[in-house]
Amino acid sequence: MSNPASPPGVGLLDEGSAALTFPPGFLWGAATAAYQIEGAVAEDGRTPSIWDTFSHTPGRTVAGHTGDVACDHYHRMPADVRLMADLGLKSYRFSVSWSRVQPDGSGPANQRGLDFYRRLVDELRAYDIEPWLTLYHWDLPQPLEDAGGWPARDTAGRFADYAQLVGDALGDRVNHFTTLNEPWCSAFLGYGAGVHAPGRTDGTDAVRAGHHLMLGHGLAVRAVRASRPGAQLGVTVNLYPVTPVSDSPADTDAARRIDGLMNRFFLDPILRGSYPTDLRADLRGVTDFGHVRDGDLAIISTPLDQVGVNYYTRHVVSAGTGPAEPGPSCWPGSEDVRFVSRGIPVTDMDWEIDAPGLLETLQRVHREYTDLPIYVTENGAAFVDAVVDGRVDDADRLAYFDAHLRAAHAAIDSGVPLKGYFAWSLLDNFEWAWGYTKRFGMVRVDYDDQARIPKSSARWYAEVIRRNGLAAQ
């Protein structure tokens, strides 16, 4: 593959030159999610998930976009795996559609659904690409939502049953299992702010959902480990450094509260077996934590083999000077906190580009929480791309990856046990409530004819993988 033109200060060295190298065996990958790419939503026994219902509800997604077809990966999987091989990926992180495997959210497995993932894993193995399986990336079977969803305790048990079905079926060929992807989004965007499926808007339900997601995680770890004792099990959390806009006591306290809801709500129970005392106090007007039963935290903190970190940006906050903004919120108990723009470059999602935040985040997880192997399981950016003469020269995305990989390398140099990096995303895809209007992929997808075009960032990333390193600056 030819090396694309790179923006100033970004690129790879000539053959034989010294480079910024990563440790031997560093795992280079890319990530996707089932509902965002698979399509085939009613084939081979699959039934609706909450995202099918949500996206088909008028007004929920931009332009009414749905994941009905998405990238048609269900039918184009072999060609997509060959594309991964052409890029030199060492690992591929994908999620399993719960309603494809267990259409009712309970009961026996749908073997036709499992067969798709068997074929996927076998295809990956044929190209020496390590499968990295995520059990839950936000697509709860609709019957379980109808029965109460994640705010209902029983959903945690159903998740463990599903995890065991997948582990039994695929554990002979999959070594790495992630239980949950970004439970904060599932709980607080799905049940608090209502901007993600299932679109509910109750702060108490959001907190309960977060707890039961973690309970399901712990039960799933135990279930898979019981039948597949050699599996490497972990969870992926999306983490943000939270910085006060000033050092005033009010702004500092606002940052503490958002850090509690964003980061420590999940890190502390999973890795320490307890909820932070200050977080409980912050939420006293929302919940009395009566949903937390004896033994829950021991289950939630079941020992892991690895920790996944998704990183995109930083939150800068200030204390509110007036009443809380009206409407549902993903910050129960802290609706008065304001999020501040610093006027620095942003992605097409309007997220500030802050590569040092990745270093800060990785160092914090290692320093305060764990010596376990850490993987960056998502990192990437949406930008407006254009096809010119059959090419997509996405210099902004390339520079984003370059800066964040340098932060990842600095984390390793500082002693963080970072073992791998998964770029988000392999393909342009259905970006949840934004539909097809935001493109995160290293590979462009034409949604009219499903043609794939590797962008400049994909060709650049292939060279990074081949060299196991970056150009020196």
C-alpha positions in Angstrom: 0.0 0.0 0.0 1.3 3.4 -0.8 2.0 5.8 2.1 -0.5 8.7 1.9 0.5 12.3 2.1 0.6 13.4 5.7 0.1 16.7 7.4 3.2 18.5 8.8 4.8 16.6 11.6 2.8 13.4 11.0 4.0 10.4 9.1 6.3 7.4 9.1 10.1 7.2 8.7 11.9 5.9 5.8 13.0 2.3 5.8 15.8 1.8 8.3 15.3 5.0 10.2 14.8 5.0 14.0 11.2 5.3 15.0 9.0 5.7 18.0 8.4 2.0 18.6 5.8 0.1 20.7 6.7 -3.0 22.7 6.9 -6.3 20.9 3.6 -8.0 20.8 1.6 -4.8 21.1 -1.9 -5.6 19.8 -3.0 -3.4 16.9 -6.7 -3.6 16.1 -9.9 -1.8 15.0 -13.4 -2.0 16.5 -17.0 -2.0 15.4 -20.4 -2.8 17.0 -23.2 -5.2 15.8 -26.1 -2.8 15.3 -23.9 -0.2 13.7 -22.6 -2.4 10.8 -24.4 -5.7 10.5 -27.8 -4.9 9.0 -29.9 -8.0 8.3 -32.1 -7.1 11.3 -34.8 -9.7 10.5 -32.8 -12.5 9.1 -32.0 -16.0 10.5 -34.2 -15.6 13.5 -33.0 -12.1 14.8 -35.7 -10.1 16.5 -35.8 -6.4 17.4 -33.5 -4.9 20.0 -34.1 -1.6 21.8 -32.1 0.1 19.0 -34.4 -1.2 16.3 -37.4 0.1 18.2 -35.7 3.4 19.0 -34.5 4.1 15.5 -37.9 3.3 14.0 -39.6 5.8 16.4 -40.2 9.1 14.6 -37.9 11.9 15.9 -35.4 9.7 17.6 -32.7 9.7 15.0 -31.4 12.2 12.5 -33.6 11.9 9.3 -35.2 8.8 10.7 -32.1 6.7 9.9 -32.1 3.1 11.1 -29.7 0.2 11.3 -31.8 -2.0 9.1 -29.1 -2.3 6.4 -26.1 -0.3 7.9 -22.9 -1.6 6.3 -24.5 -4.9 5.3 -21.7 -6.6 7.1 -23.9 -9.7 7.8 -23.7 -10.5 4.1 -20.3 -8.9 3.3 -18.4 -10.3 6.3 -15.8 -12.4 4.3 -14.8 -9.4 2.2 -14.7 -7.1 5.2 -12.3 -9.6 7.0 -10.1 -9.6 3.9 -10.0 -5.9 4.1 -8.9 -6.2 7.7 -6.1 -8.5 6.6 -5.0 -6.1 3.9 -4.7 -3.4 6.6 -2.6 -5.8 8.7 -4.9 -5.8 11.7 -3.7 -8.1 14.5 -7.1 -8.1 16.2 -10.7 -7.2 15.5 -13.1 -6.1 18.3 -16.7 -6.8 17.4 -19.9 -7.2 19.4 -22.5 -9.9 19.3 -26.1 -9.0 18.7 -27.9 -10.4 21.8 -31.3 -10.6 19.9 -29.6 -12.5 17.0 -28.3 -15.1 19.5 -31.2 -15.2 21.9 -34.2 -13.6 20.2 -36.4 -13.5 23.3 -33.7 -12.4 25.7 -34.0 -15.8 27.5 -34.3 -19.4 26.6 -32.2 -21.5 24.2 -29.7 -20.1 21.7 -30.7 -19.4 18.1 -28.1 -21.5 16.3 -28.5 -19.7 13.0 -27.5 -16.5 14.8 -24.5 -18.1 16.5 -23.5 -19.6 13.2 -22.8 -16.1 11.8 -20.3 -15.4 14.6 -18.8 -18.9 14.2 -18.2 -18.0 10.6 -16.8 -14.6 11.5 -14.4 -16.0 14.1 -13.2 -18.7 11.7 -12.6 -16.2 9.0 -10.6 -14.0 11.3 -8.6 -17.0 12.5 -7.8 -17.9 8.9 -6.1 -14.5 8.5 -4.4 -14.7 12.0 -6.5 -11.9 13.3 -7.3 -12.3 17.0 -11.1 -12.1 17.7 -12.0 -9.7 20.5 -15.6 -10.4 21.4 -17.9 -7.8 23.2 -21.0 -9.4 24.6 -23.0 -6.2 25.0 -22.8 -3.0 22.9 -26.2 -1.4 23.8 -28.6 -3.6 21.9 -30.9 -5.1 24.6 -33.5 -7.5 23.2 -36.8 -5.7 23.2 -38.7 -8.3 25.2 -36.3 -7.6 28.1 -36.9 -3.9 27.9 -40.6 -4.6 27.9 -40.1 -6.5 31.1 -38.3 -3.5 32.7 -35.0 -3.2 31.0 -31.7 -2.6 32.8 -33.5 -0.8 35.8 -35.0 -4.3 36.5 -32.7 -6.6 38.5 -33.7 -9.7 36.5 -32.0 -8.3 33.4 -28.6 -8.9 35.0 -29.4 -12.6 35.4 -30.6 -12.8 31.8 -27.4 -11.3 30.7 -25.4 -13.9 32.5 -27.4 -16.7 30.8 -26.8 -15.1 27.4 -23.0 -14.7 28.2 -22.8 -18.4 29.0 -24.5 -19.3 25.7 -22.0 -17.3 23.8 -19.0 -18.5 25.9 -20.1 -22.1 25.4 -20.5 -21.7 21.6 -17.4 -19.5 20.8 -15.0 -19.9 23.8 -13.1 -22.7 22.0 -12.0 -20.2 19.4 -12.2 -16.8 21.2 -9.7 -15.9 23.9 -10.8 -12.4 24.8 -14.2 -11.5 26.0 -15.5 -8.0 27.0 -18.7 -8.0 29.0 -20.0 -4.5 28.5 -19.2 -1.6 26.3 -19.5 1.8 27.9 -22.2 1.1 30.5 -22.3 4.8 31.3 -23.9 5.4 27.9 -26.4 2.5 28.3 -27.5 3.7 31.7 -27.3 7.5 31.6 -27.9 8.3 27.9 -30.5 5.5 27.6 -32.5 5.8 30.8 -31.6 9.4 32.0 -31.3 11.8 29.1 -33.3 9.5 26.7 -31.1 10.3 23.7 -30.1 6.7 23.3 -32.2 3.6 23.3 -34.6 2.9 25.0 -35.2 6.6 25.3 -36.4 6.8 28.9 -35.9 9.8 31.0 -35.7 9.0 34.7 -32.6 9.7 36.8 -33.5 7.0 39.4 -33.9 4.4 36.6 -30.5 5.5 35.2 -28.7 4.9 38.4 -30.5 1.5 38.9 -29.6 0.6 35.3 -26.0 1.4 35.9 -25.9 -0.9 38.9 -27.6 -3.8 37.2 -25.4 -3.5 34.2 -22.4 -3.9 36.5 -24.1 -6.8 38.3 -24.7 -8.4 35.0 -21.1 -7.9 34.1 -19.9 -9.7 37.3 -22.4 -12.5 36.8 -21.3 -12.9 33.2 -17.6 -13.0 34.1 -18.4 -15.8 36.5 -20.5 -17.7 34.0 -18.0 -17.6 31.2 -15.1 -18.4 33.4 -16.9 -21.4 34.8 -17.1 -23.0 31.4 -14.1 -21.4 29.8 -11.5 -21.1 32.5 -8.8 -20.0 30.1 -10.7 -17.0 28.7 -9.4 -13.5 29.2 -12.3 -11.5 30.6 -12.7 -7.8 31.0 -15.0 -4.8 30.7 -14.8 -1.6 28.7 -15.5 1.8 30.3 -15.6 5.2 28.6 -13.5 7.6 30.6 -13.0 11.3 30.5 -10.6 13.5 32.4 -12.8 16.1 34.2 -11.2 19.5 34.7 -12.7 22.5 36.5 -12.7 25.7 34.5 -11.1 27.5 37.4 -9.6 26.6 40.8 -12.6 28.1 42.7 -14.1 25.7 45.3 -17.4 25.7 43.4 -15.9 24.8 40.0 -13.6 22.2 41.7 -16.6 20.6 43.3 -18.5 20.5 40.0 -15.6 18.6 38.5 -15.6 16.2 41.4 -19.3 15.5 40.9 -19.1 14.9 37.2 -16.0 12.7 37.7 -18.1 10.7 40.2 -20.9 10.1 37.7 -18.8 9.7 34.6 -15.8 7.7 35.9 -15.9 6.6 39.5 -19.5 5.3 39.3 -18.1 2.3 37.4 -14.4 2.1 38.2 -14.9 1.9 42.0 -17.5 -0.9 42.1 -15.8 -2.9 39.4 -12.2 -2.5 40.6 -12.6 -1.7 44.3 -15.9 -3.3 45.2 -17.5 -0.2 46.6 -19.4 3.0 45.6 -17.6 6.2 46.4 -19.0 7.8 49.6 -19.2 11.2 48.0 -21.1 9.9 45.0 -23.7 8.3 47.2 -24.1 11.7 48.9 -24.4 13.5 45.6 -27.2 11.1 44.6 -29.2 11.2 47.8 -31.9 13.2 46.2 -32.1 10.7 43.3 -31.8 7.3 45.1 -31.3 5.7 48.5 -29.3 2.9 46.8 -31.9 0.4 48.1 -31.5 -1.5 44.9 -28.0 -2.6 46.0 -28.3 -5.9 47.8 -25.9 -7.7 50.1 -23.3 -9.5 47.9 -23.8 -7.4 44.8 -20.5 -5.5 45.1 -18.6 -8.8 45.6 -20.1 -10.0 42.3 -19.5 -6.8 40.5 -15.8 -6.8 41.6 -15.2 -10.4 40.5 -11.5 -10.4 39.4 -10.7 -9.6 35.8 -7.9 -10.3 33.4 -7.9 -7.0 31.5 -9.5 -3.6 31.4 -10.7 -1.7 28.4 -10.6 2.1 28.1 -12.5 4.1 25.5 -11.3 7.6 25.2 -12.5 10.5 23.0 -12.2 13.8 24.8 -12.1 15.8 28.1 -14.9 17.4 30.1 -14.2 21.0 31.3 -16.9 22.1 33.7 -18.0 25.0 35.9 -20.5 25.4 38.7 -23.9 26.6 37.5 -24.8 30.2 38.4 -28.5 29.8 37.9 -31.2 27.1 37.8 -30.5 23.8 36.2 -31.2 23.6 32.4 -34.7 22.2 31.8 -35.3 18.8 30.4 -34.0 15.3 31.0 -30.3 14.9 32.0 -27.6 12.3 31.9 -26.2 13.9 35.1 -28.8 13.1 37.9 -28.2 15.1 41.0 -25.7 17.4 39.1 -28.0 19.0 36.5 -26.7 22.4 37.5 -23.1 21.8 36.3 -22.2 23.5 33.0 -19.9 22.1 30.3 -17.4 24.7 29.0 -15.9 25.0 25.5 -12.3 26.0 25.5 -12.3 27.1 21.8 -9.8 24.5 20.7 -10.1 22.3 17.6 -13.1 19.9 17.6 -14.2 16.9 15.7 -17.4 16.7 13.6 -19.1 15.6 16.9 -18.1 18.9 18.4 -15.8 17.0 20.8 -12.6 18.9 21.7 -9.4 17.2 20.5 -7.3 16.6 23.6 -4.7 13.8 23.1 -3.0 14.6 26.5 -6.2 13.5 28.1 -5.6 9.9 27.0 -2.3 9.9 28.7 -3.9 11.3 31.8 -6.7 8.8 31.8 -4.4 5.8 31.3 -2.1 6.9 34.1 -5.0 7.4 36.4 -6.5 4.0 35.8 -3.1 2.4 36.5 -2.1 4.6 39.4 -5.4 4.5 41.3 -7.1 1.3 40.3 -5.2 -1.6 38.8 -2.1 -3.3 37.6 -4.0 -5.4 35.1 -3.2 -5.2 31.4 -5.0 -2.2 29.9 -6.2 -1.9 26.3 -7.5 1.2 24.5 -10.6 -0.4 23.1 -11.9 2.6 21.3 -10.3 5.9 20.1 -11.1 7.8 17.0 -12.8 10.8 15.5 -15.6 11.8 13.1 -14.7 14.3 10.4 -16.4 15.4 7.2 -14.8 13.4 4.5 -14.9 13.9 0.7 -14.2 11.5 -2.1 -11.8 13.1 -4.7 -10.7 11.0 -7.6 -11.6 7.8 -5.8 -9.6 8.7 -2.7 -10.4 10.0 0.8 -7.5 12.0 2.2 -8.7 12.4 5.8 -5.7 14.3 7.1 -7.6 15.5 10.3 -8.4 11.9 11.3 -4.8 10.8 10.5 -3.4 13.5 12.7 -5.9 12.6 15.5 -4.7 9.0 15.5 -1.1 10.1 15.4 -1.4 12.4 18.4 -3.3 9.9 20.5 -0.9 7.1 19.7 1.9 9.3 20.9 0.0 9.8 24.1 -0.5 6.0 24.4 3.3 5.5 23.8 4.0 8.1 26.6 1.7 6.1 28.9 3.7 3.0 28.3 7.0 4.9 28.9 5.5 6.1 32.2 4.9 2.5 33.4 1.2 2.0 32.3 0.7 -1.7 31.3 -0.9 -0.8 28.0 -1.0 -3.8 25.8 -3.0 -2.8 22.7 -5.0 -0.2 20.8 -8.2 -0.5 18.8 -9.0 2.3 16.4 -12.6 3.4 16.2 -13.8 2.6 13.7 -13.0 0.2 11.0 -15.9 1.3 8.9 -18.2 4.3 8.6 -21.4 3.2 10.1 -24.7 3.9 11.8 -23.7 6.5 14.4 -26.6 5.9 16.8 -29.0 8.9 17.1 -26.8 10.7 14.5 -27.7 8.0 11.9 -25.4 8.1 8.9 -24.5 11.8 9.2 -21.3 11.2 11.2 -18.3 9.2 9.8 -15.8 7.7 12.2 -14.4 5.0 9.8 -10.9 4.5 8.5 -12.7 2.9 5.6 -15.4 4.9 3.8 -18.7 3.2 3.2 -21.0 4.4 0.3 -24.4 3.6 1.8 -26.0 3.5 -1.7 -23.9 0.7 -3.1 -21.9 -0.4 0.0 -18.5 0.2 -1.7 -15.6 0.4 0.7 -12.8 2.9 0.2 -9.8 2.8 2.6 -9.1 6.4 3.6 -5.6 7.8 4.0 -5.8 7.1 7.7 -6.4 3.4 7.0 -3.3 3.2 4.8 -1.3 5.2 7.4 -2.5 2.9 10.2 -1.5 -0.2 8.1 2.0 1.2 8.0 2.0 1.9 11.8 1.1 -1.7 12.4 3.7 -3.0 9.9 6.4 -0.9 11.6 5.0 -1.3 15.1 5.7 2.4 15.5 5.4 6.1 14.6 7.7 8.7 13.1 9.9 10.5 15.6 9.0 14.2 16.1 
